[in-house]
Amino acid sequence: MAGHKPLAKKLRLIKRTKQNRRIPVWVVLKTNRKVIQNLRRRNWRRTKLKL
């Protein structure tokens, strides 16, 4: 990927990076382990972004 990215593309990448994290422990405790994992978690090798 290019070193110099357009700002809009950079912002989209930042948003996807923020979405791609685990669910906090307090959410698991609050829901009594009904919500354990993030179903929308993405791996950089398996699934590529459509930007």
C-alpha distance matrix in Angstrom:
0.0 3.8 6.5 8.7 8.4 11.6 14.1 14.8 11.4 11.4 15.0 14.3 11.9 14.8 17.3 16.0 15.9 19.4 20.6 19.5 22.4 25.8 28.9 31.0 34.1 36.4 35.3 36.3 39.6 40.3 39.9 41.9 39.1 38.8 35.2 33.8 30.1 27.2 27.1 23.7 22.0 18.6 17.3 13.6 14.6 17.2 16.1 12.8 12.5 13.5 11.9
3.8 0.0 3.8 5.4 6.2 9.6 12.5 13.9 11.1 11.0 14.8 15.0 13.1 15.5 18.4 17.8 17.6 20.9 22.5 21.8 24.6 28.2 31.1 32.9 36.2 38.2 37.3 38.6 41.7 42.3 42.2 44.3 41.7 41.4 37.7 36.4 32.9 29.9 30.0 26.5 24.9 21.7 20.6 17.0 18.3 20.9 19.6 16.2 15.4 15.8 13.6
6.5 3.8 0.0 3.8 6.2 9.9 12.0 14.3 12.0 10.7 14.5 15.5 13.4 15.0 18.3 18.2 17.4 20.4 22.6 22.0 24.3 27.9 30.9 32.3 35.5 37.5 36.9 38.3 41.2 41.9 42.1 44.2 41.7 41.7 38.0 36.6 33.2 30.3 30.9 27.5 25.6 22.7 21.6 18.1 19.8 22.7 21.6 18.4 17.5 18.4 15.9
8.7 5.4 3.8 0.0 3.8 6.8 9.1 11.8 10.3 9.4 13.0 14.5 13.3 14.7 17.8 18.4 18.1 20.7 22.9 22.9 25.4 29.1 31.7 33.0 36.4 38.1 37.4 39.1 42.0 42.4 42.6 45.0 42.7 42.5 38.8 37.7 34.4 31.3 31.8 28.2 26.8 24.1 23.5 20.2 22.2 24.8 23.2 19.8 18.2 18.5 15.4
8.4 6.2 6.2 3.8 0.0 3.8 6.3 8.3 6.6 6.3 9.8 11.0 10.2 12.1 14.8 15.4 15.7 18.2 20.1 20.5 23.2 27.0 29.4 30.9 34.4 35.9 35.0 36.8 39.8 39.9 39.9 42.5 40.2 39.8 36.1 35.3 31.9 28.6 29.0 25.3 24.2 21.7 21.6 18.5 20.8 22.9 20.8 17.4 15.3 15.3 12.0
11.6 9.6 9.9 6.8 3.8 0.0 3.8 5.6 5.5 6.3 8.8 10.2 10.8 12.5 14.5 15.7 16.7 18.7 20.4 21.4 24.2 28.0 30.0 31.5 35.2 36.3 35.2 37.3 40.2 40.0 40.0 42.8 40.8 40.1 36.4 36.0 32.7 29.3 29.5 25.8 25.2 22.9 23.4 20.6 23.1 24.8 22.3 18.8 16.1 15.5 11.8
14.1 12.5 12.0 9.1 6.3 3.8 0.0 3.8 5.5 5.0 6.2 8.7 9.9 10.4 12.4 14.4 15.2 16.5 18.5 20.0 22.6 26.3 28.0 29.2 32.9 33.8 32.8 35.1 37.8 37.4 37.7 40.6 38.8 38.2 34.5 34.3 31.2 27.8 28.4 24.7 24.2 22.5 23.4 21.0 24.0 25.5 22.9 19.8 16.7 16.4 12.7
14.8 13.9 14.3 11.8 8.3 5.6 3.8 0.0 3.8 5.4 5.2 6.3 8.7 9.9 10.7 12.6 14.3 15.6 16.8 18.7 21.5 25.1 26.6 28.2 32.0 32.7 31.3 33.6 36.5 35.9 35.8 38.9 37.1 36.2 32.5 32.6 29.5 25.9 26.1 22.4 22.4 20.8 22.1 20.1 23.0 24.1 21.0 18.0 14.6 13.8 10.1
11.4 11.1 12.0 10.3 6.6 5.5 5.5 3.8 0.0 3.8 5.4 5.1 6.2 8.6 9.9 10.7 12.3 14.4 15.5 16.6 19.8 23.4 25.3 27.2 30.9 32.1 30.6 32.5 35.6 35.4 35.1 37.9 35.8 35.0 31.3 31.0 27.7 24.1 24.2 20.4 20.1 18.0 19.0 16.7 19.4 20.6 17.7 14.6 11.4 10.9 7.3
11.4 11.0 10.7 9.4 6.3 6.3 5.0 5.4 3.8 0.0 3.8 5.4 5.1 6.2 8.7 10.0 10.5 12.4 14.4 15.4 18.0 21.8 23.8 25.3 28.9 30.2 29.1 31.1 34.0 33.9 34.0 36.8 34.7 34.3 30.5 30.0 26.8 23.4 24.0 20.4 19.6 17.7 18.4 16.2 19.2 20.9 18.4 15.5 12.7 13.3 10.1
15.0 14.8 14.5 13.0 9.8 8.8 6.2 5.2 5.4 3.8 0.0 3.8 5.4 5.0 6.2 8.7 9.8 10.6 12.5 14.3 16.8 20.4 21.9 23.3 27.0 27.9 26.7 29.0 31.8 31.3 31.5 34.5 32.7 32.1 28.4 28.2 25.3 21.8 22.6 19.0 18.7 17.5 18.9 17.3 20.7 21.9 19.1 16.7 13.5 13.9 10.9
14.3 15.0 15.5 14.5 11.0 10.2 8.7 6.3 5.1 5.4 3.8 0.0 3.8 5.4 5.1 6.3 8.6 10.0 10.7 12.5 15.5 19.0 20.6 22.6 26.3 27.3 25.7 27.7 30.8 30.4 30.1 33.0 31.0 30.1 26.4 26.3 23.2 19.6 19.8 16.1 16.1 14.7 16.4 15.0 18.3 19.0 15.9 13.5 10.1 10.4 7.7
11.9 13.1 13.4 13.3 10.2 10.8 9.9 8.7 6.2 5.1 5.4 3.8 0.0 3.8 5.4 5.1 6.2 8.7 9.9 10.6 13.6 17.3 19.5 21.4 25.0 26.5 25.1 26.8 30.0 30.0 29.8 32.4 30.1 29.6 25.9 25.2 21.9 18.5 19.0 15.4 14.5 12.7 13.7 11.9 15.3 16.6 14.0 11.6 8.9 10.4 8.3
14.8 15.5 15.0 14.7 12.1 12.5 10.4 9.9 8.6 6.2 5.0 5.4 3.8 0.0 3.8 5.5 5.0 6.3 8.7 9.9 12.2 15.9 17.7 19.1 22.7 24.0 23.0 25.0 27.9 27.8 28.1 30.7 28.7 28.5 24.7 24.1 21.1 17.9 19.1 15.8 14.8 13.7 15.0 13.8 17.4 18.8 16.5 14.7 12.1 13.9 11.9
17.3 18.4 18.3 17.8 14.8 14.5 12.4 10.7 9.9 8.7 6.2 5.1 5.4 3.8 0.0 3.8 5.4 5.2 6.3 8.7 11.2 14.6 15.9 17.6 21.3 22.2 20.8 22.9 25.9 25.5 25.5 28.4 26.5 25.9 22.2 22.1 19.1 15.7 16.7 13.4 13.1 12.7 14.9 14.4 18.1 18.7 16.0 14.6 11.7 13.2 11.6
16.0 17.8 18.2 18.4 15.4 15.7 14.4 12.6 10.7 10.0 8.7 6.3 5.1 5.5 3.8 0.0 3.8 5.4 5.1 6.2 9.5 12.9 14.8 17.1 20.7 22.2 20.5 22.0 25.3 25.3 24.9 27.5 25.2 24.5 20.8 20.3 17.0 13.5 14.1 10.6 10.0 9.1 11.2 10.9 14.5 14.9 12.3 11.2 8.7 10.9 10.2
15.9 17.6 17.4 18.1 15.7 16.7 15.2 14.3 12.3 10.5 9.8 8.6 6.2 5.0 5.4 3.8 0.0 3.8 5.4 5.2 7.6 11.3 13.7 15.6 19.1 20.8 19.7 21.2 24.3 24.7 24.7 27.0 24.6 24.6 20.8 19.8 16.6 13.5 14.9 11.9 10.1 9.3 10.6 10.2 14.0 15.1 13.3 12.5 10.9 13.7 13.0
19.4 20.9 20.4 20.7 18.2 18.7 16.5 15.6 14.4 12.4 10.6 10.0 8.7 6.3 5.2 5.4 3.8 0.0 3.8 5.4 6.5 10.0 11.5 12.9 16.6 17.9 16.8 18.7 21.6 21.7 22.0 24.5 22.6 22.6 18.8 18.2 15.4 12.5 14.4 11.8 10.6 11.1 13.1 13.5 17.3 18.0 16.1 15.7 13.8 16.3 15.5
20.6 22.5 22.6 22.9 20.1 20.4 18.5 16.8 15.5 14.4 12.5 10.7 9.9 8.7 6.3 5.1 5.4 3.8 0.0 3.8 5.8 8.7 9.9 12.3 15.9 17.2 15.4 17.1 20.3 20.2 19.9 22.5 20.4 19.9 16.1 15.8 12.8 9.5 11.0 8.2 7.8 8.9 11.7 12.9 16.4 16.3 14.1 14.4 12.5 14.9 14.9
19.5 21.8 22.0 22.9 20.5 21.4 20.0 18.7 16.6 15.4 14.3 12.5 10.6 9.9 8.7 6.2 5.2 5.4 3.8 0.0 3.8 7.0 9.6 12.2 15.5 17.5 16.0 16.9 20.3 20.9 20.4 22.5 19.9 19.7 16.0 14.8 11.5 8.5 10.0 7.5 5.4 6.1 8.4 9.9 13.3 13.4 11.9 12.7 11.8 14.9 15.4
22.4 24.6 24.3 25.4 23.2 24.2 22.6 21.5 19.8 18.0 16.8 15.5 13.6 12.2 11.2 9.5 7.6 6.5 5.8 3.8 0.0 3.8 6.7 8.8 12.0 14.3 13.2 14.0 17.2 18.2 18.1 20.0 17.4 17.9 14.2 12.6 9.8 7.7 10.4 9.2 6.8 8.7 10.3 12.3 15.5 15.7 14.9 16.1 15.5 18.7 19.1
25.8 28.2 27.9 29.1 27.0 28.0 26.3 25.1 23.4 21.8 20.4 19.0 17.3 15.9 14.6 12.9 11.3 10.0 8.7 7.0 3.8 0.0 3.8 6.3 8.9 11.6 10.5 10.6 13.9 15.3 15.1 16.5 13.9 14.7 11.1 9.1 6.7 5.9 9.4 9.6 7.5 10.4 12.0 14.7 17.4 17.2 16.8 18.6 18.4 21.5 22.3
28.9 31.1 30.9 31.7 29.4 30.0 28.0 26.6 25.3 23.8 21.9 20.6 19.5 17.7 15.9 14.8 13.7 11.5 9.9 9.6 6.7 3.8 0.0 3.8 6.5 8.5 6.8 7.4 10.7 11.6 11.5 13.4 11.2 11.9 8.4 7.3 6.1 5.8 9.6 10.5 9.7 13.1 15.3 18.1 20.8 20.2 19.5 21.3 20.8 23.6 24.4
31.0 32.9 32.3 33.0 30.9 31.5 29.2 28.2 27.2 25.3 23.3 22.6 21.4 19.1 17.6 17.1 15.6 12.9 12.3 12.2 8.8 6.3 3.8 0.0 3.8 5.5 5.5 6.9 9.1 10.2 11.3 13.0 11.6 13.2 10.2 9.2 9.3 9.6 13.4 14.3 13.3 16.4 18.3 20.9 23.7 23.5 22.9 24.5 23.9 26.7 27.1
34.1 36.2 35.5 36.4 34.4 35.2 32.9 32.0 30.9 28.9 27.0 26.3 25.0 22.7 21.3 20.7 19.1 16.6 15.9 15.5 12.0 8.9 6.5 3.8 0.0 3.8 5.4 5.2 6.3 8.6 10.2 10.8 9.7 12.2 10.1 8.7 10.1 11.7 15.3 16.9 15.8 19.1 20.7 23.4 25.9 25.6 25.5 27.4 27.1 30.0 30.6
36.4 38.2 37.5 38.1 35.9 36.3 33.8 32.7 32.1 30.2 27.9 27.3 26.5 24.0 22.2 22.2 20.8 17.9 17.2 17.5 14.3 11.6 8.5 5.5 3.8 0.0 3.8 5.4 5.0 6.0 8.6 9.8 10.0 12.2 10.6 10.5 12.3 13.6 17.0 18.6 18.2 21.6 23.5 26.2 28.9 28.5 28.0 29.7 29.0 31.6 32.1
35.3 37.3 36.9 37.4 35.0 35.2 32.8 31.3 30.6 29.1 26.7 25.7 25.1 23.0 20.8 20.5 19.7 16.8 15.4 16.0 13.2 10.5 6.8 5.5 5.4 3.8 0.0 3.8 5.4 5.0 6.1 8.5 8.3 9.4 7.4 8.2 10.0 11.0 14.1 15.8 16.0 19.6 22.0 24.9 27.5 26.7 25.9 27.7 26.9 29.3 30.0
36.3 38.6 38.3 39.1 36.8 37.3 35.1 33.6 32.5 31.1 29.0 27.7 26.8 25.0 22.9 22.0 21.2 18.7 17.1 16.9 14.0 10.6 7.4 6.9 5.2 5.4 3.8 0.0 3.8 5.6 5.4 6.2 4.9 7.1 5.7 5.6 8.4 10.7 13.5 16.0 15.9 19.5 21.6 24.8 27.1 26.0 25.7 28.0 27.6 30.2 31.3
39.6 41.7 41.2 42.0 39.8 40.2 37.8 36.5 35.6 34.0 31.8 30.8 30.0 27.9 25.9 25.3 24.3 21.6 20.3 20.3 17.2 13.9 10.7 9.1 6.3 5.0 5.4 3.8 0.0 3.8 5.5 5.2 6.1 8.9 8.9 9.0 12.1 14.4 17.3 19.7 19.6 23.2 25.2 28.4 30.6 29.7 29.4 31.7 31.3 33.9 34.8
40.3 42.3 41.9 42.4 39.9 40.0 37.4 35.9 35.4 33.9 31.3 30.4 30.0 27.8 25.5 25.3 24.7 21.7 20.2 20.9 18.2 15.3 11.6 10.2 8.6 6.0 5.0 5.6 3.8 0.0 3.8 5.6 7.7 9.0 9.0 10.6 13.5 15.1 17.7 19.9 20.4 24.2 26.6 29.6 32.1 31.0 30.3 32.3 31.6 33.8 34.6
39.9 42.2 42.1 42.6 39.9 40.0 37.7 35.8 35.1 34.0 31.5 30.1 29.8 28.1 25.5 24.9 24.7 22.0 19.9 20.4 18.1 15.1 11.5 11.3 10.2 8.6 6.1 5.4 5.5 3.8 0.0 3.8 5.4 5.5 6.2 8.7 11.7 13.5 15.5 18.1 19.1 22.9 25.4 28.7 30.9 29.4 28.7 31.0 30.3 32.5 33.6
41.9 44.3 44.2 45.0 42.5 42.8 40.6 38.9 37.9 36.8 34.5 33.0 32.4 30.7 28.4 27.5 27.0 24.5 22.5 22.5 20.0 16.5 13.4 13.0 10.8 9.8 8.5 6.2 5.2 5.6 3.8 0.0 3.8 5.6 7.7 9.0 12.6 15.2 17.1 20.2 20.7 24.5 26.7 30.1 32.0 30.5 30.2 32.8 32.5 34.9 36.2
39.1 41.7 41.7 42.7 40.2 40.8 38.8 37.1 35.8 34.7 32.7 31.0 30.1 28.7 26.5 25.2 24.6 22.6 20.4 19.9 17.4 13.9 11.2 11.6 9.7 10.0 8.3 4.9 6.1 7.7 5.4 3.8 0.0 3.8 5.3 5.5 9.3 12.3 14.1 17.3 17.6 21.3 23.3 26.8 28.5 27.0 26.9 29.6 29.7 32.2 33.7
38.8 41.4 41.7 42.5 39.8 40.1 38.2 36.2 35.0 34.3 32.1 30.1 29.6 28.5 25.9 24.5 24.6 22.6 19.9 19.7 17.9 14.7 11.9 13.2 12.2 12.2 9.4 7.1 8.9 9.0 5.5 5.6 3.8 0.0 3.8 6.1 9.2 11.6 12.6 15.9 17.0 20.7 23.1 26.7 28.3 26.4 25.9 28.6 28.5 30.7 32.4
35.2 37.7 38.0 38.8 36.1 36.4 34.5 32.5 31.3 30.5 28.4 26.4 25.9 24.7 22.2 20.8 20.8 18.8 16.1 16.0 14.2 11.1 8.4 10.2 10.1 10.6 7.4 5.7 8.9 9.0 6.2 7.7 5.3 3.8 0.0 3.8 6.1 8.0 9.5 12.6 13.5 17.3 19.9 23.3 25.2 23.5 22.8 25.4 25.1 27.4 28.9
33.8 36.4 36.6 37.7 35.3 36.0 34.3 32.6 31.0 30.0 28.2 26.3 25.2 24.1 22.1 20.3 19.8 18.2 15.8 14.8 12.6 9.1 7.3 9.2 8.7 10.5 8.2 5.6 9.0 10.6 8.7 9.0 5.5 6.1 3.8 0.0 3.8 7.1 9.2 12.3 12.2 15.8 17.8 21.4 23.1 21.6 21.5 24.2 24.4 27.0 28.7
30.1 32.9 33.2 34.4 31.9 32.7 31.2 29.5 27.7 26.8 25.3 23.2 21.9 21.1 19.1 17.0 16.6 15.4 12.8 11.5 9.8 6.7 6.1 9.3 10.1 12.3 10.0 8.4 12.1 13.5 11.7 12.6 9.3 9.2 6.1 3.8 0.0 3.8 6.1 8.9 8.5 12.0 14.1 17.7 19.4 17.9 17.7 20.4 20.7 23.4 25.1
27.2 29.9 30.3 31.3 28.6 29.3 27.8 25.9 24.1 23.4 21.8 19.6 18.5 17.9 15.7 13.5 13.5 12.5 9.5 8.5 7.7 5.9 5.8 9.6 11.7 13.6 11.0 10.7 14.4 15.1 13.5 15.2 12.3 11.6 8.0 7.1 3.8 0.0 3.8 5.5 5.6 9.4 12.1 15.4 17.6 16.1 15.2 17.6 17.4 20.0 21.6
27.1 30.0 30.9 31.8 29.0 29.5 28.4 26.1 24.2 24.0 22.6 19.8 19.0 19.1 16.7 14.1 14.9 14.4 11.0 10.0 10.4 9.4 9.6 13.4 15.3 17.0 14.1 13.5 17.3 17.7 15.5 17.1 14.1 12.6 9.5 9.2 6.1 3.8 0.0 3.8 5.6 8.8 11.8 15.2 16.8 14.7 13.5 16.2 16.2 18.4 20.5
23.7 26.5 27.5 28.2 25.3 25.8 24.7 22.4 20.4 20.4 19.0 16.1 15.4 15.8 13.4 10.6 11.9 11.8 8.2 7.5 9.2 9.6 10.5 14.3 16.9 18.6 15.8 16.0 19.7 19.9 18.1 20.2 17.3 15.9 12.6 12.3 8.9 5.5 3.8 0.0 3.8 6.3 9.9 12.7 14.8 12.9 11.1 13.1 12.6 14.9 16.8
22.0 24.9 25.6 26.8 24.2 25.2 24.2 22.4 20.1 19.6 18.7 16.1 14.5 14.8 13.1 10.0 10.1 10.6 7.8 5.4 6.8 7.5 9.7 13.3 15.8 18.2 16.0 15.9 19.6 20.4 19.1 20.7 17.6 17.0 13.5 12.2 8.5 5.6 5.6 3.8 0.0 3.8 6.9 10.0 12.3 11.0 9.9 12.1 12.3 15.3 17.0
18.6 21.7 22.7 24.1 21.7 22.9 22.5 20.8 18.0 17.7 17.5 14.7 12.7 13.7 12.7 9.1 9.3 11.1 8.9 6.1 8.7 10.4 13.1 16.4 19.1 21.6 19.6 19.5 23.2 24.2 22.9 24.5 21.3 20.7 17.3 15.8 12.0 9.4 8.8 6.3 3.8 0.0 3.8 6.5 8.8 7.7 6.5 8.5 9.2 12.6 14.5
17.3 20.6 21.6 23.5 21.6 23.4 23.4 22.1 19.0 18.4 18.9 16.4 13.7 15.0 14.9 11.2 10.6 13.1 11.7 8.4 10.3 12.0 15.3 18.3 20.7 23.5 22.0 21.6 25.2 26.6 25.4 26.7 23.3 23.1 19.9 17.8 14.1 12.1 11.8 9.9 6.9 3.8 0.0 3.8 5.5 5.5 6.0 8.2 10.1 13.7 15.6
13.6 17.0 18.1 20.2 18.5 20.6 21.0 20.1 16.7 16.2 17.3 15.0 11.9 13.8 14.4 10.9 10.2 13.5 12.9 9.9 12.3 14.7 18.1 20.9 23.4 26.2 24.9 24.8 28.4 29.6 28.7 30.1 26.8 26.7 23.3 21.4 17.7 15.4 15.2 12.7 10.0 6.5 3.8 0.0 3.8 5.9 6.0 6.4 8.5 12.2 13.6
14.6 18.3 19.8 22.2 20.8 23.1 24.0 23.0 19.4 19.2 20.7 18.3 15.3 17.4 18.1 14.5 14.0 17.3 16.4 13.3 15.5 17.4 20.8 23.7 25.9 28.9 27.5 27.1 30.6 32.1 30.9 32.0 28.5 28.3 25.2 23.1 19.4 17.6 16.8 14.8 12.3 8.8 5.5 3.8 0.0 3.8 6.0 7.1 10.4 13.6 15.6
17.2 20.9 22.7 24.8 22.9 24.8 25.5 24.1 20.6 20.9 21.9 19.0 16.6 18.8 18.7 14.9 15.1 18.0 16.3 13.4 15.7 17.2 20.2 23.5 25.6 28.5 26.7 26.0 29.7 31.0 29.4 30.5 27.0 26.4 23.5 21.6 17.9 16.1 14.7 12.9 11.0 7.7 5.5 5.9 3.8 0.0 3.8 6.7 10.1 13.0 15.8
16.1 19.6 21.6 23.2 20.8 22.3 22.9 21.0 17.7 18.4 19.1 15.9 14.0 16.5 16.0 12.3 13.3 16.1 14.1 11.9 14.9 16.8 19.5 22.9 25.5 28.0 25.9 25.7 29.4 30.3 28.7 30.2 26.9 25.9 22.8 21.5 17.7 15.2 13.5 11.1 9.9 6.5 6.0 6.0 6.0 3.8 0.0 3.8 6.7 9.5 12.4
12.8 16.2 18.4 19.8 17.4 18.8 19.8 18.0 14.6 15.5 16.7 13.5 11.6 14.7 14.6 11.2 12.5 15.7 14.4 12.7 16.1 18.6 21.3 24.5 27.4 29.7 27.7 28.0 31.7 32.3 31.0 32.8 29.6 28.6 25.4 24.2 20.4 17.6 16.2 13.1 12.1 8.5 8.2 6.4 7.1 6.7 3.8 0.0 3.8 6.6 9.1
12.5 15.4 17.5 18.2 15.3 16.1 16.7 14.6 11.4 12.7 13.5 10.1 8.9 12.1 11.7 8.7 10.9 13.8 12.5 11.8 15.5 18.4 20.8 23.9 27.1 29.0 26.9 27.6 31.3 31.6 30.3 32.5 29.7 28.5 25.1 24.4 20.7 17.4 16.2 12.6 12.3 9.2 10.1 8.5 10.4 10.1 6.7 3.8 0.0 3.8 5.8
13.5 15.8 18.4 18.5 15.3 15.5 16.4 13.8 10.9 13.3 13.9 10.4 10.4 13.9 13.2 10.9 13.7 16.3 14.9 14.9 18.7 21.5 23.6 26.7 30.0 31.6 29.3 30.2 33.9 33.8 32.5 34.9 32.2 30.7 27.4 27.0 23.4 20.0 18.4 14.9 15.3 12.6 13.7 12.2 13.6 13.0 9.5 6.6 3.8 0.0 3.8
11.9 13.6 15.9 15.4 12.0 11.8 12.7 10.1 7.3 10.1 10.9 7.7 8.3 11.9 11.6 10.2 13.0 15.5 14.9 15.4 19.1 22.3 24.4 27.1 30.6 32.1 30.0 31.3 34.8 34.6 33.6 36.2 33.7 32.4 28.9 28.7 25.1 21.6 20.5 16.8 17.0 14.5 15.6 13.6 15.6 15.8 12.4 9.1 5.8 3.8 0.0
